[in-house]
């Protein structure tokens, strides 16, 4: 079983901001990864499932039940 990584408050805030922009605009416009500077991309993979990614891989994850 894959161990879930713990999130610091900065990372959690970035995830929340990216999801809000995605829900408001259908895409992320301004939220960037602090490690590589690329946009944090979000796409829907189901009704309550979202996939996130950035160029360096820091935000490569699937969010479920949010």
Protein Blocks (a to p, Z undefined) as FASTA:
>chain_A
ZZdddddfklmmmmmmmmmmmmmnopafkbccfklopacddddfbjkbccdddfkommgc
cdehZZ
